[in-house]
């Protein structure tokens, strides 16, 4: 008799703890499934498909971008809309434990897919000779890495999270998952990624799978990211160095893959596409040479990227507004008379990103801007004389045909990660003694200057590729940055905003900045609920977050302590999972 996985875990299951829809109802297990190589492939693809689901992708945008200074809630959306209400709670820093974006179940669904594959796939080798050990090891590598990536998102968003490697497959299976502090979860993630690295897919595959599947480059990118995060939280030089080392591996790999078709890429020291062509390659053509891991929608795997369509674009044929817009700071250039240039993100009118990231920039009258990146098929600016005003037209794209990939990692991100780690390591060493040098190293000032110079070159390469070539000699950042670690840190932070805006990165960038500027590392090995007193957040961090509002301090005053940086544990899970789950102490659950 067939056994079906018709499971919705949570309140429906006795002994179960977390809200999680594990599998569609039409998937069979045991005697009718896990019989062939194609069965394994179906489940591996299913894990990727779940990661591409709208529920996951919306959260990556909201968790990683909306809470920062780059995005605002679109007032054109009806205030009665449920998603609007949830986003408004986040924007006002009045988040309820029932907020839909505090629901982590979609990430745990992906995690369970990964756990199921790793639990069942090995036995298929004994049943189907065409499913070889090599096939199994590469499948396992992808699932280890995808699971680690999901846990990494959860740690950065909720801090103290449940952790499991158990595959949940039947309604009778007890489901009690212990909540762990982030230090422990990240240790597991690093171990899994290092194991995955041993049997990783080659980064030199052809076609969309080169960036649609998790390859060695992608695994090393996740490791670099985790080490940079942990180094920033713990003020740890060894983690910064590990980040640098993994970035070097990815950069070397991308250089070895470089394909020269028209000669233009050789104008830079790294395989980055130039100017407005970068916008086309990354966000229109997609799966660019410089990309590392993209969530795929332009294959038969998923029909439409509903998350980007809803968040950044008009997401229905009846013309509803997107939920999010870019903040005012994207609309002007420093030292210009257009708009409010006080906190302007861009510094040069020849920067292609200024014209291509948002619609309608340069008008001097708008208070927010529609997002152009990820939503359009044209290019506003590709060098030469800049326009006086950015394009304000939306293309004729329907929701049914909206198949824009969402980029998780690309080369420019890795280059700027390395720059950040180089600078952070210098500043961390300079803070060890009162005279700005590290004890026992008489050449530290020379060493530090070399590190800052290397970081500056990485930033300049990313900035250079976005400028019109006529501006290269006049507009690059000068060597004075290499003499000032604090100044260089700010430059890297700003360049990451210019380059990676709307890609789900900014909030996490700012959190690293906040943690680095603590007098002592935070207590990251203990759950928040057990600490009693909490780390005070860095005022400059709060000022940056608040700058998108007319009265930012009214909101950021609610974020003075570390627990407010994180979302609440979902209310329904708290009710059904006591004592295994405990709430972030800044939030209150009603019975």
VENLIN-V307241 format. One record per backbone hydrogen bond with DSSP energy under -1.0 kcal/mol. CO is the residue of the C=O (numbers start at 1). NH is the residue of the N-H. Records with the same first field share a line. If there is no record, write none. Layout:
CO = NH ; NH
This chain:
3 = 29
4 = 6
9 = 20
10 = 13
13 = 16
15 = 175
20 = 9
24 = 27
27 = 5
29 = 32
30 = 33
36 = 40
37 = 41
38 = 42
39 = 43
40 = 44
41 = 45
42 = 46
43 = 47
44 = 48
45 = 49
46 = 50
47 = 51
48 = 52
50 = 53
53 = 57
54 = 58
55 = 59
56 = 60
57 = 61
58 = 62
59 = 63
60 = 64
61 = 65 ; 66
62 = 67
64 = 507
65 = 68
70 = 327
72 = 325
74 = 77
78 = 81
81 = 85
82 = 86
83 = 87
84 = 88
85 = 89
86 = 90
87 = 91
88 = 92
89 = 94
96 = 99
97 = 571
99 = 102
100 = 103
104 = 108
105 = 109
106 = 110
107 = 111
108 = 112
109 = 113
110 = 114
111 = 115
112 = 116
113 = 117
114 = 118
115 = 119
116 = 120
117 = 121
121 = 124
122 = 125
123 = 126
124 = 127 ; 128
128 = 131
130 = 132
132 = 136
133 = 137
134 = 138
135 = 139
136 = 140
137 = 141
138 = 142
139 = 143
140 = 144
141 = 145
142 = 146
143 = 147
144 = 148
145 = 149
146 = 150
147 = 151
148 = 152
149 = 153
150 = 154
151 = 155
152 = 156
153 = 157
154 = 158
155 = 159
157 = 567
158 = 160
161 = 180
170 = 173
178 = 163
180 = 161
181 = 185
182 = 186
183 = 187
184 = 188
185 = 189
186 = 190
187 = 191
188 = 192
189 = 193
190 = 194
191 = 195
192 = 196
193 = 197
197 = 200
201 = 216
207 = 210
208 = 211 ; 212
209 = 213
211 = 294
215 = 219
216 = 220
217 = 221
218 = 222
219 = 223
220 = 224
221 = 225
222 = 226
223 = 227
224 = 228
225 = 229
226 = 230
227 = 231
228 = 232
229 = 233
230 = 234
231 = 235 ; 236
236 = 240
237 = 241
238 = 242
239 = 243
240 = 244
241 = 245
242 = 246
243 = 247
244 = 248
245 = 249
246 = 250
247 = 251
248 = 252
249 = 253
250 = 254
251 = 255
252 = 256
253 = 257
264 = 267
265 = 268
270 = 272
274 = 277
275 = 278
276 = 280
277 = 281
278 = 282
279 = 283
280 = 284 ; 285
281 = 286
288 = 291
290 = 411
293 = 408 ; 409
295 = 406
304 = 306
305 = 309
306 = 310
307 = 311
308 = 312
309 = 313
310 = 323
311 = 324
316 = 319
323 = 74
325 = 72
326 = 369
327 = 330
328 = 331
329 = 345
331 = 362
333 = 336
339 = 341
341 = 344
346 = 334
348 = 351
351 = 354
352 = 356
353 = 357
357 = 372 ; 373
361 = 390
369 = 326
370 = 359
372 = 375 ; 376
391 = 360
395 = 397
399 = 402
401 = 403
402 = 305
406 = 295
409 = 292 ; 293
410 = 414
411 = 415
412 = 416
413 = 417
414 = 418
415 = 419
416 = 420
417 = 421
418 = 422
419 = 423
420 = 424
421 = 425
422 = 426
423 = 427
424 = 428
425 = 429
426 = 430
427 = 431
429 = 432
433 = 436
438 = 441
441 = 444
443 = 447
444 = 448
445 = 449
446 = 450
447 = 451
448 = 452
449 = 453
450 = 454
451 = 455
452 = 456
453 = 457
454 = 458
455 = 459
456 = 460
457 = 461
458 = 462
459 = 463
460 = 464
461 = 465
463 = 466
464 = 467
465 = 275
466 = 352
468 = 471
469 = 472
471 = 475
478 = 481
479 = 482
480 = 483
481 = 484
484 = 488
485 = 489
486 = 490
487 = 491
488 = 492
489 = 493
490 = 494
491 = 495
492 = 496
493 = 497
494 = 498
495 = 499
496 = 500
497 = 501
500 = 503
505 = 509
506 = 510
507 = 511
508 = 512
509 = 513
510 = 514
511 = 515
512 = 516
513 = 517
515 = 518
522 = 524
524 = 183
527 = 530
528 = 531
531 = 533
535 = 562
538 = 542
539 = 543
540 = 544
541 = 545
542 = 546
546 = 549
552 = 556
553 = 557
555 = 558
556 = 559
560 = 537
561 = 564
562 = 565
563 = 566
570 = 574
571 = 575
572 = 576
573 = 577
577 = 580 ; 581
580 = 179
584 = 587
